[in-house]
């Protein structure tokens, strides 16, 4: 079958567009290969909270693989952000009125991390600008809280700062500039202490490789904090068989009350 000249020239834009598309995809693939890759790991992916739990110390470590070679790796900074499960929080502000401390205001936050820790190879202000730190939540001052209701920005900022300060005192919000150690320009390690009052649930550890103020690579590892032993069994029973658990709790309370009454009656 012979094509007329106009039919042959009609197909060349399609062929050129296809070749340009393939060339663009190949260029993007090569560009992606030139970016560094983070390979993170944690010392404990499962933490069991038992009776007498005094906390845990996590070791977060890994490597930065750079396809362009180790020459650029020395310019990296590493930042690790560990977040606990989010929860609703109500913050109350107290004032002294006529010598008595009373509630003067409150603010609700729909989702606030129950635990938040940032460990970095240098102070965050020396690694990235404030805009980048806000986007990636690289610090307790940049936690993205979700207030509920109508509230003025200044009042919201005051309550948010109060929440952060309160949880800092409880050991639930932490910052450790200089806590990440980088060895041989490739390997890194960081340690984060979990206090005894941590909330159970899924924790996410986000690691960022940063150079010249730009995040070049990131990776996420997950950690499960669960109740174990008798406490864990009670929690599991309450969640799976809530109705029977409630009946059992009522029966136990009535039984203990009856037994106490009988003992005191005899005495």
Secondary structure as UniProt FT lines:
FT   HELIX           5..34
FT   STRAND          37..42
FT   STRAND          46..49
FT   TURN            51..52
FT   STRAND          56..65
FT   TURN            67..68
FT   TURN            70..72
FT   HELIX           73..75
FT   STRAND          77..83
FT   STRAND          86..97
FT   TURN            98..99
FT   STRAND          100..113
FT   STRAND          116..120
FT   HELIX           124..127
FT   HELIX           130..136
FT   HELIX           140..142
FT   STRAND          147..148
FT   HELIX           153..169
FT   TURN            170..171
FT   STRAND          173..177
FT   STRAND          181..183
FT   TURN            184..186
FT   STRAND          187..194
FT   TURN            196..197
FT   STRAND          201..211
FT   TURN            212..213
FT   STRAND          214..227
FT   HELIX           229..240
FT   HELIX           242..266
//
